[in-house]
Amino acid sequence: MYWFKKYWYFIFIVAVIFIWFWIDTSSEPSKQNNSFVIDEMEEETDDSTEKQQDVVLMVDIKGEVRQPGVFEVQQDYRVKDVVEKAGGFTEKADVSSINLAERVFDEMVIMIPSAEGNEVESIMSTHDGKVRINNATLEEITEIPGIGNVKGNAIVEYRDTHGKFQSMSDLQNVSGIGEKTAEMLEEHVQIP
């Protein structure tokens, strides 16, 4: 017992170091597990980002661009991006009537008018005889049966204030359009 009294502090320090080392190594697997979970979360985020980027839209661009045609584009493209894919504007292009910042949508037709006086609509808003209400001009909207200037202006104002229509039922939120009018519009309007 004499040696224990003489070296107790040394034994105590060795025991503390041993316990500290033992606790430190036993916590390592949990750190590894946490890093594994974080890695899995990053992979899931990468997969969802890739899925969003994988959505391919078909857009038709016509008129005063160098290479008119149908292009496959990503979901986040704008009209300006499609113009770039088409080789840019020709010298005759009337850029003032084009919304270059507009997001593209599947089956969109973009018409680039000529500054030389040819009457060409900037963006065609019809599809299978239906008006694409989210992109139609006031004139195109007022050509829909049952929609005059007052309701047409209300539709454009609502769209400008609240964003694009997501479903046909959203039309009932427009002042002057009730359930019956919205039902009648279904055969003339397409969303998106």
Buried (B, 14 or more C-beta within 10 A) or exposed (E): EEEEEEEEEEEEEEEEEEEEEEEEEEEEEEEEEEEEEEEEEEEEEEEEEEEEEEEEBEBBBBBBBEEBEEBEBEBEBBBBBBBEBBEEBBEEBBEEBBEEEBBBBEBBBBBBBBBEEEEBBBBBBBBEEBBBBBBBBEEBBBBBEEBEEEBBBBBBEBBEEEEBBEEBEBBBEBEEBEEEBBEBBEEBBBBB
